[in-house]
Amino acid sequence: MPITSRTLSEKEASIYLGVSRITLRQGRCEGRRDNRMAPVPYLKLGRKILYLVEDLDAYLLTYRVTL
């Protein structure tokens, strides 16, 4: 049975969300700021930064607009 990854790298997460890697880094390093996208939840394992797919999906839903 193949193991499917629950995590994405910074590059993969930026593609998944449709934002630049710089945007993700600014959120991690500077936190919540006016006129900027809220920081995306992430994992830090040593020096490695990972994003859970389910966290990214939940994050996207917070920006969902329904009329």
N, CA, C and O atoms as a DFTB+ gen file, in Angstrom:
268 C
 N C O
     1  1       0.849      -1.173       0.000
     2  2       0.000       0.000       0.000
     3  2       0.895       1.237       0.000
     4  3       1.751       1.370       0.875
     5  1       0.716       2.152      -0.968
     6  2       1.564       3.350      -1.019
     7  2       1.203       4.337       0.085
     8  3       0.041       4.470       0.470
     9  1       2.210       5.013       0.577
    10  2       1.998       6.046       1.591
    11  2       1.870       7.381       0.860
    12  3       2.744       7.759       0.081
    13  1       0.783       8.080       1.119
    14  2       0.617       9.398       0.517
    15  2       1.025      10.438       1.545
    16  3       0.679      10.331       2.722
    17  1       1.746      11.424       1.103
    18  2       2.264      12.438       2.011
    19  2       1.154      13.366       2.488
    20  3       0.331      13.827       1.697
    21  1       1.141      13.631       3.783
    22  2       0.193      14.585       4.372
    23  2       0.782      15.979       4.426
    24  3       0.093      16.940       4.769
    25  1       2.060      16.090       4.084
    26  2       2.742      17.379       4.194
    27  2       3.267      17.834       2.845
    28  3       3.517      17.037       1.941
    29  1       3.426      19.155       2.745
    30  2       3.996      19.763       1.544
    31  2       5.159      20.662       1.954
    32  3       5.167      21.232       3.045
    33  1       6.130      20.776       1.070
    34  2       7.238      21.703       1.297
    35  2       6.735      23.128       1.084
    36  3       5.598      23.330       0.658
    37  1       7.568      24.100       1.377
    38  2       7.196      25.495       1.158
    39  2       6.858      25.745      -0.317
    40  3       5.870      26.407      -0.632
    41  1       7.678      25.215      -1.201
    42  2       7.445      25.396      -2.637
    43  2       6.119      24.759      -3.053
    44  3       5.330      25.375      -3.770
    45  1       5.877      23.539      -2.606
    46  2       4.636      22.843      -2.948
    47  2       3.420      23.556      -2.369
    48  3       2.387      23.668      -3.030
    49  1       3.543      24.039      -1.129
    50  2       2.437      24.750      -0.485
    51  2       2.125      26.052      -1.205
    52  3       0.959      26.424      -1.334
    53  1       3.151      26.744      -1.672
    54  2       2.911      27.998      -2.394
    55  2       2.159      27.738      -3.694
    56  3       1.279      28.515      -4.067
    57  1       2.492      26.671      -4.375
    58  2       1.786      26.301      -5.601
    59  2       0.350      25.899      -5.267
    60  3      -0.586      26.308      -5.953
    61  1       0.178      25.102      -4.220
    62  2      -1.143      24.633      -3.794
    63  2      -2.065      25.810      -3.465
    64  3      -3.242      25.803      -3.826
    65  1      -1.521      26.823      -2.777
    66  2      -2.320      27.980      -2.381
    67  2      -2.406      29.049      -3.470
    68  3      -3.294      29.901      -3.438
    69  1      -1.493      29.004      -4.420
    70  2      -1.472      30.010      -5.475
    71  2      -0.880      31.331      -5.005
    72  3      -1.294      32.399      -5.456
    73  1       0.093      31.255      -4.095
    74  2       0.776      32.450      -3.594
    75  2       2.279      32.248      -3.742
    76  3       2.736      31.135      -4.001
    77  1       3.036      33.308      -3.580
    78  2       4.486      33.190      -3.699
    79  2       5.089      32.601      -2.418
    80  3       4.475      32.620      -1.351
    81  1       6.291      32.085      -2.558
    82  2       7.018      31.575      -1.388
    83  2       7.331      32.707      -0.427
    84  3       7.355      32.504       0.787
    85  1       7.569      33.888      -0.956
    86  2       7.855      35.057      -0.113
    87  2       6.670      35.352       0.801
    88  3       6.855      35.690       1.970
    89  1       5.460      35.225       0.276
    90  2       4.258      35.466       1.076
    91  2       4.199      34.504       2.258
    92  3       3.871      34.909       3.374
    93  1       4.512      33.245       2.022
    94  2       4.520      32.258       3.113
    95  2       5.605      32.597       4.139
    96  3       5.368      32.515       5.345
    97  1       6.778      32.972       3.667
    98  2       7.882      33.319       4.569
    99  2       7.558      34.542       5.409
   100  3       7.827      34.564       6.610
   101  1       6.981      35.562       4.781
   102  2       6.631      36.773       5.526
   103  2       5.637      36.448       6.634
   104  3       5.760      36.967       7.743
   105  1       4.665      35.606       6.350
   106  2       3.706      35.213       7.365
   107  2       4.370      34.489       8.526
   108  3       4.043      34.732       9.688
   109  1       5.306      33.598       8.208
   110  2       6.013      32.853       9.262
   111  2       6.892      33.763      10.100
   112  3       6.917      33.654      11.325
   113  1       7.606      34.653       9.445
   114  2       8.601      35.475      10.132
   115  2       8.009      36.702      10.815
   116  3       8.476      37.101      11.881
   117  1       6.993      37.298      10.217
   118  2       6.464      38.558      10.731
   119  2       5.106      38.417      11.403
   120  3       4.656      39.343      12.077
   121  1       4.444      37.274      11.233
   122  2       3.134      37.085      11.845
   123  2       2.058      37.907      11.167
   124  3       2.238      38.368      10.040
   125  1       0.946      38.090      11.848
   126  2      -0.190      38.826      11.295
   127  2       0.136      40.308      11.199
   128  3       0.595      40.920      12.163
   129  1      -0.108      40.878      10.015
   130  2       0.138      42.311       9.786
   131  2      -1.019      42.880       8.986
   132  3      -1.690      42.162       8.244
   133  1      -1.248      44.182       9.143
   134  2      -2.287      44.854       8.380
   135  2      -1.976      44.773       6.888
   136  3      -0.815      44.818       6.481
   137  1      -3.011      44.655       6.096
   138  2      -2.908      44.627       4.633
   139  2      -2.108      43.452       4.088
   140  3      -1.609      43.505       2.964
   141  1      -1.986      42.397       4.875
   142  2      -1.302      41.198       4.397
   143  2      -2.152      39.978       4.696
   144  3      -3.013      39.990       5.576
   145  1      -1.893      38.953       3.956
   146  2      -2.553      37.673       4.164
   147  2      -2.174      37.142       5.546
   148  3      -1.025      37.266       5.969
   149  1      -3.136      36.556       6.242
   150  2      -2.853      35.969       7.555
   151  2      -1.832      34.838       7.406
   152  3      -1.792      34.173       6.372
   153  1      -1.009      34.619       8.435
   154  2      -0.020      33.541       8.350
   155  2      -0.687      32.173       8.207
   156  3      -1.744      31.918       8.784
   157  1      -0.058      31.317       7.441
   158  2      -0.545      29.960       7.204
   159  2       0.045      29.047       8.283
   160  3       1.241      29.138       8.560
   161  1      -0.762      28.164       8.904
   162  2      -0.217      27.231       9.900
   163  2       0.865      26.340       9.265
   164  3       0.744      25.914       8.116
   165  1       1.907      26.077      10.032
   166  2       3.002      25.252       9.511
   167  2       3.612      24.413      10.625
   168  3       3.349      24.633      11.807
   169  1       4.432      23.450      10.223
   170  2       5.190      22.604      11.146
   171  2       6.662      22.934      10.981
   172  3       7.123      23.215       9.875
   173  1       7.395      22.899      12.080
   174  2       8.834      23.100      12.005
   175  2       9.495      21.893      12.651
   176  3       9.369      21.667      13.855
   177  1      10.198      21.127      11.837
   178  2      10.925      19.946      12.307
   179  2      12.404      20.229      12.121
   180  3      12.950      20.064      11.030
   181  1      13.042      20.656      13.195
   182  2      14.432      21.105      13.074
   183  2      14.445      22.380      12.256
   184  3      13.833      23.376      12.639
   185  1      15.139      22.353      11.133
   186  2      15.169      23.515      10.235
   187  2      14.176      23.393       9.088
   188  3      14.018      24.315       8.288
   189  1      13.513      22.254       9.016
   190  2      12.605      21.979       7.906
   191  2      11.212      22.543       8.185
   192  3      10.670      22.349       9.274
   193  1      10.637      23.234       7.216
   194  2       9.301      23.799       7.306
   195  2       8.376      22.953       6.433
   196  3       8.657      22.720       5.257
   197  1       7.276      22.500       7.020
   198  2       6.295      21.693       6.301
   199  2       4.897      22.238       6.544
   200  3       4.635      22.877       7.563
   201  1       4.010      21.981       5.605
   202  2       2.621      22.406       5.707
   203  2       1.731      21.181       5.564
   204  3       1.891      20.397       4.629
   205  1       0.789      21.017       6.497
   206  2      -0.173      19.921       6.403
   207  2      -1.237      20.286       5.366
   208  3      -1.751      21.404       5.366
   209  1      -1.559      19.350       4.493
   210  2      -2.556      19.589       3.453
   211  2      -3.892      19.968       4.079
   212  3      -4.569      20.866       3.576
   213  1      -4.285      19.310       5.158
   214  2      -5.577      19.627       5.788
   215  2      -5.581      21.040       6.389
   216  3      -6.622      21.697       6.411
   217  1      -4.423      21.510       6.876
   218  2      -4.332      22.896       7.359
   219  2      -4.480      23.886       6.207
   220  3      -5.122      24.925       6.358
   221  1      -3.891      23.568       5.066
   222  2      -3.996      24.444       3.901
   223  2      -5.440      24.507       3.401
   224  3      -5.928      25.573       3.026
   225  1      -6.117      23.357       3.399
   226  2      -7.518      23.336       2.974
   227  2      -8.386      24.166       3.916
   228  3      -9.240      24.928       3.464
   229  1      -8.171      24.022       5.227
   230  2      -8.930      24.794       6.212
   231  2      -8.636      26.277       6.060
   232  3      -9.539      27.106       6.173
   233  1      -7.397      26.610       5.809
   234  2      -6.988      28.001       5.611
   235  2      -7.707      28.599       4.406
   236  3      -8.216      29.718       4.477
   237  1      -7.751      27.859       3.303
   238  2      -8.437      28.346       2.111
   239  2      -9.922      28.586       2.379
   240  3     -10.497      29.552       1.879
   241  1     -10.533      27.718       3.159
   242  2     -11.963      27.869       3.458
   243  2     -12.263      29.135       4.244
   244  3     -13.374      29.658       4.166
   245  1     -11.287      29.640       5.007
   246  2     -11.516      30.875       5.761
   247  2     -11.660      32.081       4.828
   248  3     -12.212      33.109       5.219
   249  1     -11.166      31.949       3.605
   250  2     -11.266      33.029       2.616
   251  2     -12.404      32.814       1.629
   252  3     -12.562      33.582       0.681
   253  1     -13.185      31.784       1.849
   254  2     -14.296      31.472       0.946
   255  2     -15.394      32.520       1.059
   256  3     -15.819      32.877       2.158
   257  1     -15.840      32.999      -0.075
   258  2     -16.913      33.986      -0.119
   259  2     -18.170      33.302      -0.655
   260  3     -18.168      32.749      -1.755
   261  1     -19.218      33.348       0.119
   262  2     -20.499      32.796      -0.342
   263  2     -21.522      33.912      -0.385
   264  3     -21.586      34.740       0.524
   265  1     -22.304      33.934      -1.417
   266  2     -23.308      34.980      -1.585
   267  2     -24.692      34.441      -1.351
   268  3     -25.669      35.184      -1.449
